[in-house]
Amino acid sequence: MSRTNLSMSISADGYVAGPDQSEEQPLGAGGEALHHWHLGPAKDHPVNRQVASDMMDGIAATIMGRNMFGPIRGEWGDSNWRGWWGDDPPYHCPVFVLTHYPHDPIEMQGGTTFHFVTGGIESAYAQAQAVAGGGDISIAGGASCARQAIAAGVVDEIDLQISPVILGSGERLFDGFEAGKPALELVRVLEAPSVAHLRYRVVR
């Protein structure tokens, strides 16, 4: 059955990126620590391997914000930026990037093609559904893209990888929502060294 999953690594105080994001610090000050569970030595723990596989395997289309694609702001100009992930990004599916500025698609190795969507989250989601053909869709982030997807009602489940890290400021996932919205049901709890993996079903 098709599902739309939002998966985010998050600090104990609710931030998915630290302050002062830049090309040198794409995750903001201290933000890299949120990803030690799948980028550091703990990545080979069986639970972490399972969660990482859940995030990527079988995904037919991905949606992300421009900030997650790269650090360029405003008009693209003559920028040749092709994303943070090198020549073979990990997505291996069509990726729809939310932006205010048009850009030609960028085709990469391994089946990843970045498509740039200026019509908002609803347009990006419709395009993702069209290419997914009933397959799963991933909302990859960052925080603004995730909030838009939740607010639009397109997210079925939310996976949070909670690290014992206090960032103090930065980008919060749930900023701007009313109390009790979205309604969530906790459906899975997994534990690995220095991380707790929580899965919530979005109750409609």
N, C-alpha and C positions, 0 to 999 in steps of 0.2 A: 504494500500500500504506500502511495506517495506520502511524503512528509516534508515539512519545511522546518529545518533545524537551525537554531541560533546557538553558536558555541563561542564562549568568551572566557579567557583567563582573567581573573579578577582578584584584587587585593582583599584582605580581611576588612578593610574599611570602604569597600565598594567601588574602587577605581579600576578601570580597564586599561588606562594609560596614565603615566605620570605627567607632571607639568613640563612645559618648555619642549614640546615635540619639535624636531628638526630633522634635516637629512642625516646629521651625525647621531641624533638620538630619536629614531623613529617612534619609539614607544615612550618617549618622555623620560625625565629624570627618574631613575629607579624602576622604570617599567619593565625592563628586561628580566628582572627577578620574577615576574609573574609567569614566565615561560620556561623556567628551569625544569619544570616537570617533564617537558617534552623536548627540550634542547640541551639539557645538562646530563650528567651521569644517570639520573633517575629515569631517563627516557626508555631504558630497557626493562624497567619493572613491568611485570605482566599486566598490571592494571593500567598503567600509563600507555602501554602499547595498545591495549584494547580501546582506550578512550581516543587515542590518536587515530586509530583505524576507523572508529565510528565517525570521526570528524570528516574524513576524506574519502573513504572507500565507498563506491557506489553512488557518489554525488553526481547528478546529471547536469546541474547548473549552479552557479554561485553568484551571489550579489554582494558587492562591497562598496564602501564610500571612497571618494577620491583620496582622502587622507591615507587610507590603507593602501591605495595603489601607489602613491608617491608624494613627494613633498612640494610639487609645483603648485602654485596658487594663481588664480586669475586666468587670463588667456594663456593658452599653451605656447604660443609664439613658435620659436624654432627649437623648442625642447625636444630632445630625442630620448627622454626618460621612458623606460619600458617596464617599470615596476621594481619592487624591492627584491625580487626572488631570483635574479639571474636569468639565464637563457632557457631554463627548463623549470618553470614555476610548478608548485606542487598540486595545482588544481586539476589539470588534465581534463578540463571541460570548458564550455563557454562561461566567461565571467562578465557580469554586467556591472559597470562602474558608474555610480551616481556622480554627476557633475553638472555644473551650470554652463560648461563650455564644450561645444562639439569637438570631436576628435575622430579621425579614421580608426577603424578596428586595428588592433595590433595582434598579429598571429605569432605565437611562440612555439617552442618545441613541446612535444608530449601531449598535444591536443588542446592546449590552453590558448584561447583567443579572448582578448579583452575587447569588449564592446562598451562604448561610452554613451550613457543614457542621460538626456537632458530633460526628460519628462517626469522625473520624480520616481518615488518608490513603486507606485502603482504601475507605471509603464515598465520599469525594470522587472517587476515581478511577472507581469503578463508575458514579457519576452522570455523570461526564464522558464515559465510554464510551457511556452510554445516549443522550446528546444528540448526541454526535459522529457517530454512525451510520457508523462506519468511517473517519471523517476523522481528521486529526492532532490530537494533544493536546499542549499546552504546559504544562510546569512552570515557572512564572514566578519562583519564589522567594518570600520570601527564603531565607536559609541554612537555617533550621530546616525549612521546608517541603521544600526541595531534599533535605536529608539524609534526611527521612522517606520521600520518594519513591524515592530510591536504595535505602535499606534495605528497602523493600517490594518491590523488584524490578520496578517498573513502568516504569523509564526505559530507552529503547532507545539514545539517543545523548545526549551531553553536548557542548554548544558552550561554549567558554571564550574570552572576549575579554580577553586579557592585556595590561594597560597597564604601562608602565615606572614604576610608582608603588609606593613602600614606605609602607604604613600603620602597621605596627608592632604594631597590636592591632585588635580589632574582632570581626567574625563570619567564621569560616573555613568554607569549603564542606565540607571533608572531615574535620572533627573527628569523632572517635569511631569511625572505621572500622578494622577489622583490616588488617594489612599484606596487600597484594594484593587487597583487596576494596573496591570492585568491580574486577573485571578489565577493563581498558580496552585497546582497539586504536585507535591513531591512524590516522584515515582521511582527514583533510584539514588542510592548513596554508595559510592565506592571510595576506598581509602588507599593511598600510596604514600611513600615517604614525602613529607612536607607538602602534601596537597590533598584536598577533599574534592571529589567529583560529584556534583549534585545535578540531577536531571529533574526538570519540572515540566509537567504538561500544562499548556495554556488552556484554562477552562473557559469555554464559550457558552 
